């Protein structure tokens, strides 16, 4: 998580982290200050930048939410939105999970057991009261932080509109998107040069990717139930190189029961070219998201001319529809459609629109615009 501040044109960037080293930055990187929340250095920095013009928060973590709720400043507070910082840190009740996945997750909640029903009931009521108190405290803290935010940096207008309905946020929307490690224009050019002879999949078979990680938000089990009677000669590709280990084990077991040997899990990290070959060897992807996640994979598959199936009437579906980018709804899915190549004109238009928004030069311009933003 990073906080960036500007005072009279002088910018300051400081990072809030745990004791682990930075993955991509040396500890002595210039212009960076290591300032864990709660420490003296963080207190000193925030007191100084609070007198400045702008404070830009990159990822609104729980610790930053707590700090912002009680922080007093005349500076404009700006939130660079990541998605998970809202659905995990600012709003915990969004209907992210479909019925089967939700039932699995609820089984993991341990409640106190007792031989005596009266004691058991007392413990449950005590837990309920404690939970309600924590919820009240969390919502008060969250709302106090939200009211201080004046600018919302993101590229999905639909998500901004939703969030303003869910919490007391009234912030100006500014179109902004981080660049990926490998920008989409480079991904597109690379895909045109790769030879699939070394693909980890049989390119002569039908391969369908389900989900994009080993986290429950992909609602894998619900998707498996949907696909069970709709696919016959389709390999189910599961990218599970990261995520919740217990959930990953559970998902593999469920997929084996439903699809048998046609279920192909990928558990190890790949070099990017290998992963791109994996995507190129699939006819498409189906992902039963309720929130806006996996956008990197979705954009990449659309650049490759593949079919992507998402839930209709979700933020992601409405976003692509508004931008004029063709994407399929899950209720349209069939094995025949999966095997039917998208029309070349539609693919060309998708590529054009995606690169117009998300090439390296465009992402660079978003950073320039953010720096120049006048509030």
Secondary structure, 3 states (H helix, E strand, C coil): CEEEEEECCEEEEEECCCCCCCCCCCCCCCCEEECCCCCHHHHHHHHHHCCCCEEEEECCCHHHHHHHHHCCCCCEEEEECCCHHHHCCCCCCCCCCCHHHHHHHHHCCCCCCCCCHHHHHHHHHHHHHHHHHHHHHHHHHHHHHHCCEEEEEECCHHHHHHHHHHCCCCCEEEECCCCCCCCHHHHHHHHCCCCHHHCCCCCCCEEEEECCCECHHHCHHHHHHHHCCCCCCEEEEEECCCECHHHHHHHHHHHHHHHHHHEEEECCCCCHHHHHHHHHCCCEEECCCCCCCCHHHHHHHHHCCCEEEECCCCHHHHHHHHHCCCCEEHHHCCHHHHCCCCCHHHHHHHHHHHHHHHCHHHHHHHHHHHHHCCC
